[in-house]
Amino acid sequence: MSYISADVVVIGAGIVGLSSAYYIKKNHPEKNVLVVDEAHTFGQGNTGKSAAGFRDLFTSDINFKLSNSSIKFYSDTQKNGIDLGMEFVGYLFLLDNENSNIKYLMDLAKKTQVRELKVSDLEKYEFLQTKLPSEVKSMLNLSDIDLAFIGENCGIIEPELVAEHYYNLAVNEGVQFKFDSKVKPLKLDAKDKLDFPGEPFIWQEYILRSIETETDHIRFDDLVLASDVWTTELLDPTGIDSHVRPKKRQIFQLSGGPVDKILSSWKENRENIFPFTILPAHGVYIRPAPRYHSLWIGCADDYNRDFSLVDDPQAEDDFYSYNIAQVLGSYLPSIGDAKITGKWAGYYSYNTIDMTPYIFRELNIIVATGTSGSGIMKADSIGRVVEALFSNKDETELYNGAVIKTSSLGLRNRSVQHENLVL
Ligand SMILES: Cc1cc2nc3c(=O)[nH]c(=O)nc-3n(C[C@H](O)[C@H](O)[C@H](O)COP(=O)(O)OP(=O)(O)OC[C@H]3O[C@@H](n4cnc5c(N)ncnc54)[C@H](O)[C@@H]3O)c2cc1C
């Protein structure tokens, strides 16, 4: 066992841990900050599994602020010459007249860039079927496309490039990294130890003094838990609730002739790339991946998708063939039968109550989790909130100048509305 110490330890070198470590070190250069991850390098957890779309289309004010500011930070970074693979291809919501998202998108049009497209604007794309045969509609519970909205401050980004950027920023500030180090579940200690068996007793003050891996005993003053869906197993022994549940999410990559045609024939955005598209029903979405000449297909299925968590989740061919392909093929017949050229699976860490991140402090532990499927697009702001909490600042100033109450994402004084646009 080797004995290491740092002022601040961050568990998790995903996008949230990287951004948090960077902002803590940047604002407290005198502190030793150490990031520990079980993977061999950064960004190997759900960050690397992400569809990595970005949007500021959120119904809750706080989610709007978190994403809108992070998008601005990423976009300015890219304008300054660092490629993050960011393309403003837009988020296209294909909708029927009854769709509840219409109201949300019309409200959002008052505060960000959202444009309505008529069905006639879509009918010129022959790969897109807006009117479905009635037997298809009744069998698959689908509807015609009656209208569409496109969010224009939205698009795609490369998560590994964003992670690499924060890693470089953090290393330049002097943050240290320890990879290939799986942290064992946390054990609380007594602040003033008496060295009696059975400590800590209820009448002692609790603290988390250290963590352990197979080879290291790491001592610290403060711990940041940025371990996403794995936060629960780390925290459970302490009696502190993580408040998140894992949900498996899968991506199926399609490539080939019809895919190329769809990718390149879109004319409604300045990039001339087919947008990130949400089909009218059943949570199926299409993420353009022009760098890979592919479309990535995902689905935010809910019922019957349990909350289990396994070490190496696999994408399920049958889930694609018997669930997604029918819906996809109804609206885009040319790719309904396209070959899958890649697939992977990861997890959303769902805050099942309000679908908004949890960033709270308990003892000397700061927990940042519950990104609910939108952690890449909010990570810059999340890192700033973690730093504000670390520094006991009542308010967090985000990159774009927006200000939020630091405690609003916490537990005791939580002040967020339920998020309705979770994809
Ligand atoms: C299929 C899919 C599609 C998605 N699509 C989008 C999208 O379009 N846009 C978007 O913004 N977000 C999307 N997300 C969500 C996004 O990927 C997450 O919100 C984000 O990656 C969370 O970052 P994180 O740093 O909290 O977690 P992670 O990247 O998972 O990082 C957590 C880290 O903690 C480490 N760790 C865990 N336990 C331990 C331990 N005991 N010891 C040491 N290290 C440990 C892990 O190795 C990991 O590196 C998607 C996710 C998935 C799975």
PDBQT file of the ligand as one rigid body, heavy atoms in Angstrom, charges set to zero:
ROOT
HETATM    1  C1  LIG A 501     -25.879   6.433 -25.169  1.00  0.00    +0.000 C 
HETATM    2  C2  LIG A 501     -25.721   7.777 -24.486  1.00  0.00    +0.000 A 
HETATM    3  C3  LIG A 501     -26.081   8.919 -25.163  1.00  0.00    +0.000 A 
HETATM    4  C4  LIG A 501     -25.883  10.180 -24.570  1.00  0.00    +0.000 A 
HETATM    5  N1  LIG A 501     -26.177  11.296 -25.287  1.00  0.00    +0.000 NA
HETATM    6  C5  LIG A 501     -25.874  12.512 -24.771  1.00  0.00    +0.000 A 
HETATM    7  C6  LIG A 501     -26.014  13.679 -25.570  1.00  0.00    +0.000 A 
HETATM    8  O1  LIG A 501     -26.433  13.628 -26.728  1.00  0.00    +0.000 OA
HETATM    9  N2  LIG A 501     -25.641  14.872 -25.021  1.00  0.00    +0.000 N 
HETATM   10  C7  LIG A 501     -25.165  14.977 -23.732  1.00  0.00    +0.000 A 
HETATM   11  O2  LIG A 501     -24.866  16.088 -23.286  1.00  0.00    +0.000 OA
HETATM   12  N3  LIG A 501     -25.072  13.875 -22.944  1.00  0.00    +0.000 NA
HETATM   13  C8  LIG A 501     -25.386  12.657 -23.448  1.00  0.00    +0.000 A 
HETATM   14  N4  LIG A 501     -25.247  11.541 -22.681  1.00  0.00    +0.000 N 
HETATM   15  C9  LIG A 501     -24.943  11.695 -21.258  1.00  0.00    +0.000 C 
HETATM   16  C10 LIG A 501     -23.486  12.005 -21.025  1.00  0.00    +0.000 C 
HETATM   17  O3  LIG A 501     -22.675  11.061 -21.661  1.00  0.00    +0.000 OA
HETATM   18  C11 LIG A 501     -23.256  12.027 -19.522  1.00  0.00    +0.000 C 
HETATM   19  O4  LIG A 501     -24.170  12.929 -18.926  1.00  0.00    +0.000 OA
HETATM   20  C12 LIG A 501     -21.851  12.473 -19.166  1.00  0.00    +0.000 C 
HETATM   21  O5  LIG A 501     -20.898  11.740 -19.880  1.00  0.00    +0.000 OA
HETATM   22  C13 LIG A 501     -21.635  12.311 -17.664  1.00  0.00    +0.000 C 
HETATM   23  O6  LIG A 501     -20.282  12.640 -17.412  1.00  0.00    +0.000 OA
HETATM   24  P1  LIG A 501     -19.638  12.207 -16.044  1.00  0.00    +0.000 P 
HETATM   25  O7  LIG A 501     -18.279  12.758 -16.024  1.00  0.00    +0.000 OA
HETATM   26  O8  LIG A 501     -20.572  12.513 -14.937  1.00  0.00    +0.000 OA
HETATM   27  O9  LIG A 501     -19.618  10.606 -16.128  1.00  0.00    +0.000 OA
HETATM   28  P2  LIG A 501     -18.591   9.582 -16.791  1.00  0.00    +0.000 P 
HETATM   29  O10 LIG A 501     -18.087  10.031 -18.078  1.00  0.00    +0.000 OA
HETATM   30  O11 LIG A 501     -19.292   8.256 -16.757  1.00  0.00    +0.000 OA
HETATM   31  O12 LIG A 501     -17.374   9.592 -15.777  1.00  0.00    +0.000 OA
HETATM   32  C14 LIG A 501     -17.416   8.940 -14.526  1.00  0.00    +0.000 C 
HETATM   33  C15 LIG A 501     -16.030   8.375 -14.306  1.00  0.00    +0.000 C 
HETATM   34  O13 LIG A 501     -15.962   7.845 -12.988  1.00  0.00    +0.000 OA
HETATM   35  C16 LIG A 501     -15.106   6.740 -13.028  1.00  0.00    +0.000 C 
HETATM   36  N5  LIG A 501     -15.408   5.897 -11.879  1.00  0.00    +0.000 N 
HETATM   37  C17 LIG A 501     -16.607   5.417 -11.519  1.00  0.00    +0.000 A 
HETATM   38  N6  LIG A 501     -16.483   4.674 -10.402  1.00  0.00    +0.000 NA
HETATM   39  C18 LIG A 501     -15.179   4.702 -10.057  1.00  0.00    +0.000 A 
HETATM   40  C19 LIG A 501     -14.437   4.100  -8.995  1.00  0.00    +0.000 A 
HETATM   41  N7  LIG A 501     -15.010   3.326  -8.074  1.00  0.00    +0.000 N 
HETATM   42  N8  LIG A 501     -13.104   4.330  -8.956  1.00  0.00    +0.000 NA
HETATM   43  C20 LIG A 501     -12.492   5.120  -9.891  1.00  0.00    +0.000 A 
HETATM   44  N9  LIG A 501     -13.161   5.684 -10.919  1.00  0.00    +0.000 NA
HETATM   45  C21 LIG A 501     -14.488   5.476 -10.996  1.00  0.00    +0.000 A 
HETATM   46  C22 LIG A 501     -15.440   6.059 -14.347  1.00  0.00    +0.000 C 
HETATM   47  O14 LIG A 501     -14.385   5.240 -14.787  1.00  0.00    +0.000 OA
HETATM   48  C23 LIG A 501     -15.676   7.253 -15.262  1.00  0.00    +0.000 C 
HETATM   49  O15 LIG A 501     -14.535   7.597 -16.008  1.00  0.00    +0.000 OA
HETATM   50  C24 LIG A 501     -25.400  10.264 -23.238  1.00  0.00    +0.000 A 
HETATM   51  C25 LIG A 501     -25.060   9.099 -22.542  1.00  0.00    +0.000 A 
HETATM   52  C26 LIG A 501     -25.204   7.870 -23.164  1.00  0.00    +0.000 A 
HETATM   53  C27 LIG A 501     -24.816   6.622 -22.412  1.00  0.00    +0.000 C 
ENDROOT
TORSDOF 0
